[in-house]
Amino acid sequence: MPMFVIERELPGAGSLSEAELHTISAKSNQVLAGMAPRAQWQHSYVTADKLYCVYIAEDEAAVFEHADCGGFPANVVSRVGTVIDPTTGE
């Protein structure tokens, strides 16, 4: 399945408490359980005002379905074409 990076605008994201992040994560997990195996959450990066989430999903529509069902923003959804890392340059 393809990989996607989702940019979620969430003002104050960097100030969310552990309990708030737990609640958001639990809701995401709940929605994903109902969608299995069409989408999987890999991990997310939390910045001051945004979340950047990495998902594996059957298509972009599944990413938006997860966002809609969970009540999460999905401001930009980008399909990953290639993954590179330091070993790519060796």
Backbone as CSV, one residue per row, in Angstrom:
resi,resn,N_x,N_y,N_z,CA_x,CA_y,CA_z,C_x,C_y,C_z
1,MET,0.850,-1.184,0.000,0.000,0.000,0.000,0.892,1.242,0.000
2,PRO,0.411,2.321,-0.594,1.200,3.548,-0.630,1.298,4.217,0.743
3,MET,2.322,5.042,0.864,2.541,5.820,2.082,2.120,7.259,1.817
4,PHE,1.565,7.895,2.845,1.125,9.282,2.752,1.663,10.082,3.942
5,VAL,1.925,11.360,3.699,2.224,12.299,4.770,1.047,13.264,4.826
6,ILE,0.481,13.405,6.017,-0.683,14.269,6.207,-0.273,15.447,7.077
7,GLU,-0.527,16.646,6.580,-0.284,17.858,7.353,-1.607,18.274,7.975
8,ARG,-1.614,18.352,9.300,-2.825,18.708,10.031,-2.576,20.013,10.788
9,GLU,-3.275,21.060,10.413,-3.156,22.329,11.128,-3.917,22.218,12.442
10,LEU,-3.199,22.387,13.532,-3.791,22.278,14.856,-3.112,23.310,15.754
11,PRO,-3.637,24.544,15.764,-3.009,25.598,16.567,-2.794,25.149,18.011
12,GLY,-1.578,25.366,18.511,-1.252,24.978,19.870,-0.867,23.522,20.037
13,ALA,-0.679,22.803,18.945,-0.369,21.368,19.025,0.830,21.091,19.915
14,GLY,1.841,21.937,19.833,3.049,21.732,20.625,2.835,21.898,22.119
15,SER,1.716,22.466,22.503,1.408,22.677,23.915,0.407,21.659,24.462
16,LEU,0.006,20.700,23.639,-0.947,19.695,24.115,-0.317,18.850,25.215
17,SER,-1.097,18.527,26.212,-0.623,17.703,27.324,-0.540,16.238,26.898
18,GLU,0.125,15.440,27.711,0.179,14.000,27.442,-1.227,13.412,27.407
19,ALA,-2.091,13.872,28.293,-3.469,13.369,28.330,-4.217,13.734,27.051
20,GLU,-4.023,14.953,26.549,-4.688,15.369,25.313,-4.160,14.573,24.118
21,LEU,-2.851,14.362,24.070,-2.276,13.566,22.990,-2.764,12.124,23.064
22,HIS,-2.932,11.611,24.276,-3.468,10.263,24.457,-4.886,10.169,23.903
23,THR,-5.709,11.153,24.217,-7.095,11.166,23.763,-7.176,11.202,22.241
24,ILE,-6.360,12.067,21.624,-6.335,12.165,20.163,-5.881,10.835,19.558
25,SER,-4.832,10.263,20.123,-4.296,8.996,19.612,-5.296,7.859,19.765
26,ALA,-5.967,7.821,20.897,-6.956,6.764,21.135,-8.104,6.868,20.138
27,LYS,-8.563,8.083,19.851,-9.640,8.269,18.866,-9.172,7.809,17.489
28,SER,-7.939,8.174,17.129,-7.389,7.739,15.846,-7.336,6.218,15.763
29,ASN,-6.847,5.593,16.807,-6.771,4.127,16.842,-8.146,3.491,16.701
30,GLN,-9.136,4.076,17.357,-10.506,3.553,17.299,-11.039,3.599,15.863
31,VAL,-10.846,4.729,15.196,-11.313,4.857,13.821,-10.565,3.888,12.913
32,LEU,-9.253,3.789,13.089,-8.446,2.895,12.257,-8.840,1.431,12.449
33,ALA,-9.199,1.065,13.657,-9.624,-0.319,13.909,-10.844,-0.663,13.059
34,GLY,-11.728,0.291,12.892,-12.912,0.081,12.074,-12.632,0.092,10.579
35,MET,-11.488,0.643,10.197,-11.120,0.725,8.786,-10.166,-0.390,8.360
36,ALA,-9.635,-1.132,9.299,-8.601,-2.129,9.003,-9.056,-3.069,7.911
37,PRO,-8.182,-3.451,7.022,-6.760,-3.112,6.920,-6.472,-1.980,5.932
38,ARG,-7.449,-1.107,5.679,-7.317,-0.103,4.627,-6.396,1.048,4.962
39,ALA,-6.090,1.257,6.248,-5.203,2.355,6.644,-4.486,1.992,7.931
40,GLN,-3.242,2.415,8.010,-2.410,2.189,9.212,-1.664,3.477,9.532
41,TRP,-1.635,3.825,10.798,-0.890,4.996,11.263,0.492,4.528,11.653
42,GLN,1.520,5.140,11.069,2.898,4.784,11.392,3.423,5.602,12.574
43,HIS,3.376,6.918,12.455,3.797,7.818,13.529,3.467,9.249,13.121
44,SER,3.635,10.171,14.076,3.370,11.588,13.807,4.439,12.446,14.451
45,TYR,4.651,13.602,13.847,5.555,14.614,14.385,4.700,15.781,14.848
46,VAL,4.904,16.222,16.084,4.137,17.327,16.647,5.021,18.565,16.637
47,THR,4.548,19.630,15.975,5.254,20.898,15.975,4.377,21.925,16.687
48,ALA,4.798,23.158,16.698,4.077,24.185,17.448,2.598,24.240,17.089
49,ASP,2.286,24.244,15.803,0.901,24.426,15.367,0.417,23.408,14.339
50,LYS,1.180,22.309,14.179,0.792,21.309,13.192,1.199,19.917,13.649
51,LEU,0.510,18.942,13.087,0.920,17.540,13.189,1.253,17.083,11.783
52,TYR,2.323,16.315,11.657,2.686,15.689,10.393,2.613,14.189,10.638
53,CYS,1.651,13.541,10.007,1.382,12.133,10.265,1.767,11.288,9.056
54,VAL,2.370,10.146,9.330,2.760,9.217,8.280,1.810,8.021,8.349
55,TYR,1.148,7.762,7.236,0.174,6.677,7.144,0.497,5.790,5.959
56,ILE,0.121,4.548,6.075,0.078,3.640,4.941,-1.407,3.388,4.713
57,ALA,-1.847,3.642,3.491,-3.284,3.513,3.211,-3.494,3.064,1.776
58,GLU,-4.659,2.471,1.536,-4.932,1.977,0.191,-5.010,3.104,-0.824
59,ASP,-5.472,4.285,-0.379,-5.534,5.436,-1.280,-5.796,6.698,-0.458
60,GLU,-5.765,7.834,-1.145,-5.983,9.118,-0.492,-7.376,9.199,0.130
61,ALA,-8.346,8.577,-0.497,-9.717,8.597,0.026,-9.782,7.973,1.417
62,ALA,-9.010,6.921,1.665,-8.992,6.290,2.988,-8.408,7.237,4.035
63,VAL,-7.423,8.030,3.647,-6.838,9.014,4.561,-7.892,10.054,4.941
64,PHE,-8.620,10.542,3.951,-9.661,11.535,4.229,-10.828,10.930,5.015
65,GLU,-11.151,9.679,4.760,-12.208,9.004,5.524,-11.825,8.948,7.004
66,HIS,-10.578,8.582,7.285,-10.105,8.540,8.669,-10.235,9.914,9.316
67,ALA,-9.814,10.952,8.597,-9.901,12.311,9.132,-11.344,12.702,9.414
68,ASP,-12.233,12.417,8.470,-13.642,12.766,8.644,-14.265,12.031,9.832
69,CYS,-14.021,10.729,9.914,-14.618,9.922,10.990,-14.043,10.279,12.357
70,GLY,-12.787,10.691,12.385,-12.155,11.019,13.655,-12.303,12.467,14.068
71,GLY,-12.743,13.303,13.126,-12.862,14.726,13.420,-11.509,15.428,13.409
72,PHE,-10.576,14.885,12.614,-9.232,15.453,12.520,-9.109,16.279,11.248
73,PRO,-8.339,17.374,11.281,-8.074,18.075,10.026,-7.113,17.251,9.179
74,ALA,-7.235,17.377,7.885,-6.275,16.792,6.934,-6.086,17.857,5.859
75,ASN,-5.310,18.875,6.201,-5.172,20.044,5.341,-4.415,19.758,4.051
76,VAL,-3.375,18.949,4.141,-2.611,18.559,2.963,-2.312,17.072,3.078
77,VAL,-2.623,16.323,2.029,-2.320,14.888,1.978,-1.418,14.673,0.767
78,SER,-0.205,14.172,1.033,0.765,13.964,-0.038,1.174,12.504,-0.086
79,ARG,1.082,11.925,-1.277,1.533,10.547,-1.460,3.057,10.544,-1.568
80,VAL,3.688,9.655,-0.831,5.142,9.542,-0.843,5.551,8.705,-2.042
81,GLY,6.453,9.255,-2.854,6.925,8.526,-4.023,8.130,7.667,-3.715
82,THR,9.036,8.202,-2.910,10.289,7.514,-2.579,10.718,7.944,-1.195
83,VAL,11.299,7.020,-0.461,11.863,7.333,0.844,13.384,7.246,0.708
84,ILE,14.082,8.281,1.178,15.532,8.266,1.197,16.011,8.470,2.625
85,ASP,17.217,8.060,2.900,17.833,8.254,4.206,19.340,8.372,4.008
86,PRO,20.119,8.507,5.079,21.562,8.687,4.908,22.233,7.589,4.093
87,THR,21.692,6.358,4.159,22.320,5.275,3.414,22.145,5.422,1.908
88,THR,21.183,6.251,1.494,20.986,6.497,0.066,22.231,7.137,-0.551
89,GLY,22.951,7.925,0.254,24.134,8.623,-0.225,25.423,7.843,-0.068
90,GLU,25.347,6.628,0.404,26.568,5.827,0.595,26.913,5.018,-0.640
